[in-house]
Amino acid sequence: PGLPTAEEYHAWLDASGFEALRFEELSENVRRTWRVVLVRVLGALVRHPTYRRYLLDATQANRRFVLAPLRLWLGFRTGAFRYSLIAARKPA
């Protein structure tokens, strides 16, 4: 299953009897955060040979996670990911 869209969250809130009070799109701020993380990861790989050795070691199952910052940055950059805040309340 994919990640739900903001529209799907709104539909779920409505179906559950909630009233959306506020919707805020935060993707631009989040995208900038992932750019900072990506730059720091790349910098660490350049500065620390042990990190590079870890990534080249096929026995390290978690080495694939080094791609996460790049994937997240690209997802926000291309619009594939959105980060939103929804405030809602359930009327009495």
TIPASE-708856 format. One line per 8 residues: for each residue x, y, z of N, C-alpha, C. Coordinates in nm, 4 decimals, decimal comma. Each point is the difference from the previous one (the first is absolute). Example, Ala and Ser with C-alpha at 12.3 -4.5 7.8 and 13.67 -1.06 7.14 Angstrom:
<pts>
1,3190/-0,5690/0,7800/-0,0890/0,1190/0,0000/0,0900/0,1200/0,0000 | -0,0350/0,1050/-0,0720/0,0820/0,1190/0,0060/-0,0770/0,1090/0,0730
</pts>
This chain:
<pts>
0,0832/-0,1209/0,0000/-0,0832/0,1209/0,0000/0,0866/0,1258/0,0000 | -0,0468/0,1006/-0,0664/0,0718/0,1258/-0,0048/-0,0324/0,0878/0,1193 | 0,0629/0,1140/0,0025/-0,0281/0,0980/0,1047/-0,1295/0,0731/-0,0350 | -0,0849/0,0255/0,0982/-0,1257/0,0694/-0,0288/0,0243/0,1461/-0,0375 | -0,0882/0,0523/-0,0809/0,0066/0,1409/-0,0392/-0,0723/0,0850/0,1040 | 0,0199/0,1299/-0,0077/-0,0711/0,0913/0,0897/-0,1509/-0,0130/-0,0212 | -0,0405/-0,0196/-0,1250/-0,1422/-0,0147/-0,0300/-0,0572/-0,1247/0,0669 | 0,0782/-0,1091/0,0010/-0,0456/-0,1221/0,0671/-0,0129/0,0216/0,1507
0,0964/0,0704/0,0589/-0,0105/0,0299/0,1432/-0,1251/0,0813/0,0294 | -0,0283/0,0996/-0,0842/-0,1212/0,0808/0,0192/-0,1251/-0,0873/-0,0089 | -0,0022/-0,0911/-0,0957/-0,1160/-0,0889/-0,0156/-0,0157/-0,0897/0,1231 | 0,1107/-0,0497/0,0534/-0,0061/-0,0841/0,1199/-0,0514/0,0793/0,1203 | 0,0464/0,1235/0,0113/-0,0488/0,0846/0,1094/-0,1507/0,0208/-0,0123 | -0,0451/0,0354/-0,1202/-0,1440/0,0216/-0,0220/-0,0799/-0,1266/0,0310 | 0,0493/-0,1123/-0,0474/-0,0707/-0,1270/0,0214/-0,0059/-0,0383/0,1476 | 0,0952/0,0511/0,0777/0,0036/-0,0307/0,1437/-0,0698/0,1053/0,0841
-0,0595/0,0991/-0,0657/-0,0744/0,1015/0,0721/0,0832/0,1172/0,0489 | 0,1216/0,0134/-0,0500/0,0855/0,1118/0,0405/-0,0178/0,1171/-0,0949 | 0,0268/0,1165/0,0517/-0,0038/0,1229/-0,0784/0,1427/0,0533/-0,0108 | 0,0476/0,0140/-0,1229/0,1352/0,0535/-0,0199/-0,0003/0,1482/0,0349 | 0,0908/0,0388/0,0889/0,0099/0,1397/0,0427/0,1099/0,0742/-0,0743 | 0,1029/-0,0729/-0,0338/0,1168/0,0660/-0,0587/0,0777/-0,1004/-0,0840 | 0,0495/0,0454/-0,1126/0,0875/-0,0802/-0,0850/0,1202/0,0868/-0,0344 | 0,1178/-0,0529/0,0234/0,1215/0,0769/-0,0292/0,0968/-0,0882/-0,0783
0,0429/0,0493/-0,1138/0,0965/-0,0700/-0,0848/0,1407/0,0352/0,0479 | 0,0769/-0,1001/0,0417/0,1338/0,0220/0,0563/0,1110/-0,0591/-0,0865 | -0,0334/-0,0473/-0,1183/0,0964/-0,0719/-0,0840/0,1265/0,0802/-0,0295 | -0,0135/0,1278/-0,0266/0,1180/0,0815/-0,0332/0,0997/0,0017/0,1149 | -0,0483/0,0149/0,1216/0,0893/-0,0005/0,1166/0,0652/-0,1361/0,0185 | -0,0777/-0,1058/-0,0192/0,0521/-0,1355/0,0165/0,1031/-0,0299/-0,1078 | -0,0266/0,0434/-0,1223/0,0949/-0,0215/-0,1107/0,1352/0,0624/0,0327 | -0,0022/0,1182/0,0549/0,1268/0,0660/0,0355/0,0739/-0,0792/0,1071
-0,0731/-0,0584/0,0936/0,0625/-0,0809/0,1042/0,0711/-0,1198/-0,0605 | -0,0663/-0,0678/-0,0946/0,0629/-0,1181/-0,0603/0,1203/0,0367/-0,0856 | 0,0013/0,1200/-0,0564/0,1191/0,0451/-0,0732/0,1177/0,0127/0,0965 | -0,0235/0,0569/0,1174/0,1054/0,0139/0,1014/0,0508/-0,1378/0,0416 | -0,0918/-0,0934/0,0245/0,0397/-0,1358/0,0395/0,0832/-0,0642/-0,1110 | -0,0436/0,0135/-0,1235/0,0713/-0,0582/-0,1139/0,1420/0,0557/-0,0105 | 0,0152/0,1296/0,0124/0,1326/0,0627/-0,0066/0,0886/-0,0504/0,1136 | -0,0569/-0,0147/0,1175/0,0791/-0,0484/0,1151/0,0420/-0,1456/-0,0178
-0,0896/-0,0822/-0,0521/0,0351/-0,1406/-0,0241/0,1120/-0,0085/-0,1031 | -0,0138/0,0734/-0,1081/0,1045/-0,0022/-0,1031/0,1324/0,0512/0,0552 | -0,0050/0,1052/0,0809/0,1214/0,0523/0,0615/0,0662/-0,1016/0,0910 | -0,0803/-0,0715/0,0775/0,0539/-0,1024/0,0893/0,0643/-0,1130/-0,0799 | -0,0597/-0,0354/-0,1124/0,0582/-0,1053/-0,0838/0,1346/0,0417/-0,0577 | 0,0126/0,1268/-0,0311/0,1272/0,0507/-0,0525/0,1058/0,0027/0,1097 | -0,0371/0,0407/0,1199/0,0962/0,0192/0,1090/0,0382/-0,1270/0,0750 | -0,0880/-0,0992/0,0011/0,0233/-0,1171/0,0860/0,0109/-0,1296/-0,0810
0,1202/-0,0503/-0,0166/0,0176/-0,1251/-0,0759/-0,0761/-0,1175/0,0602 | -0,0187/-0,0014/0,1313/-0,0726/-0,1111/0,0619/-0,1456/-0,0047/-0,0482 | -0,0584/0,1149/-0,0259/-0,1367/0,0036/-0,0511/-0,0046/-0,0585/-0,1411 | 0,0994/0,0348/-0,0821/0,0055/-0,0540/-0,1360/0,0199/-0,1510/0,0027 | 0,0851/-0,0476/0,0887/0,0221/-0,1451/0,0120/-0,1292/-0,0714/0,0410 | -0,0724/0,0605/0,0914/-0,1270/-0,0565/0,0435/-0,0953/-0,0155/-0,1187 | -0,0082/0,1035/-0,0830/-0,0910/-0,0031/-0,1143/0,0410/-0,1033/-0,1047 | 0,1287/-0,0259/-0,0099/0,0489/-0,0963/-0,0981/-0,0009/-0,1434/0,0521
-0,0303/-0,0180/0,1264/-0,0006/-0,1315/0,0631/-0,1376/-0,0651/-0,0211 | -0,0056/-0,1005/-0,0874/-0,1262/-0,0660/-0,0344/-0,0642/-0,0714/0,1186 | 0,0745/-0,0233/0,1068/-0,0580/-0,0670/0,1177/-0,0807/0,0969/0,0871 | 0,0106/0,1287/-0,0257/-0,0734/0,1009/0,0777/-0,1396/0,0201/-0,0595 | -0,0981/-0,0617/0,0613/-0,1371/0,0038/-0,0536/-0,0595/0,1407/-0,0009 | 0,0409/0,0851/0,0911/-0,0606/0,1335/0,0119/0,0658/0,1047/-0,0885 | 0,0968/-0,0377/-0,0779/0,0706/0,0994/-0,0825/-0,0914/0,0649/-0,1027 | -0,1081/-0,0671/-0,0383/-0,0907/0,0567/-0,1000/-0,0691/0,1271/0,0490
-0,0048/0,0188/0,1321/-0,0677/0,1173/0,0549/0,0736/0,1308/-0,0267 | 0,1237/-0,0088/-0,0472/0,0720/0,1221/-0,0343/-0,0697/0,0725/-0,1149 | -0,0796/-0,0723/-0,0777/-0,0723/0,0620/-0,1113/-0,1272/0,0727/0,0450 | -0,0431/-0,0224/0,1226/-0,1250/0,0601/0,0482/-0,0020/0,1525/-0,0121 | 0,1043/0,0711/0,0441/-0,0061/0,1465/-0,0149/-0,0139/0,0443/-0,1454 | 0,0694/-0,0677/-0,0908/-0,0113/0,0349/-0,1420/-0,1415/-0,0269/-0,0502 | -0,0553/-0,1144/0,0355/-0,1351/-0,0337/-0,0449/-0,1035/0,0963/0,0555 | 0,0130/0,0344/0,1256/-0,0955/0,0927/0,0602/0,0132/0,1395/-0,0608
0,1224/0,0468/-0,0176/0,0196/0,1314/-0,0612/-0,0604/0,0023/-0,1403 | 0,0282/-0,1042/-0,0782/-0,0554/-0,0063/-0,1360/-0,1522/-0,0075/0,0018 | -0,0547/-0,0773/0,0937/-0,1452/-0,0109/0,0095/-0,0667/0,1339/0,0274 | 0,0576/0,0782/0,0904/-0,0555/0,1323/0,0287/0,0287/0,0968/-0,1141 | 0,1159/-0,0128/-0,0613/0,0378/0,0891/-0,1097/-0,0923/-0,0177/-0,1205 | -0,0373/-0,1249/-0,0283/-0,0837/-0,0280/-0,1170/-0,1492/0,0098/0,0305 | -0,0356/0,0115/0,1276/-0,1409/0,0060/0,0365/-0,0618/-0,1366/0,0247 | 0,0802/-0,1056/-0,0073/-0,0513/-0,1347/0,0270/-0,0383/-0,0147/0,1473
0,0687/0,0718/0,0880/-0,0315/0,0018/0,1427/-0,0520/0,1376/0,0368 | -0,0959/0,0011/0,0906/-0,0481/0,1253/0,0578/-0,0056/-0,0190/0,1500 | 0,0294/0,1047/0,0709/-0,0048/-0,0023/0,1462/-0,0973/0,1081/0,0419 | -0,1065/-0,0410/0,0664/-0,1062/0,0938/0,0359/-0,0384/-0,0166/0,1458 | -0,0559/0,1048/0,0531/-0,0549/-0,0010/0,1356/-0,1504/0,0212/-0,0110 | -0,0749/-0,0884/0,0614/-0,1461/0,0137/0,0005/-0,0451/0,0026/0,1460 | -0,0687/0,1054/0,0361/-0,0594/0,0079/0,1341/-0,1498/-0,0204/-0,0161 | -0,0569/-0,0832/0,0857/-0,1422/-0,0295/-0,0103/-0,0603/-0,0171/0,1377
-0,1321/0,0072/0,0060/-0,0689/-0,0252/0,1263/-0,1279/-0,0763/-0,0301 | -0,0426/-0,0704/0,1008/-0,1258/-0,0736/-0,0124/-0,1059/0,0777/0,0756 | -0,0976/0,0545/-0,0721/-0,1044/0,0779/0,0667/-0,0722/-0,0832/0,1072 | -0,0372/0,0680/0,1066/-0,0687/-0,0696/0,1121/-0,1397/-0,0418/-0,0367
</pts>
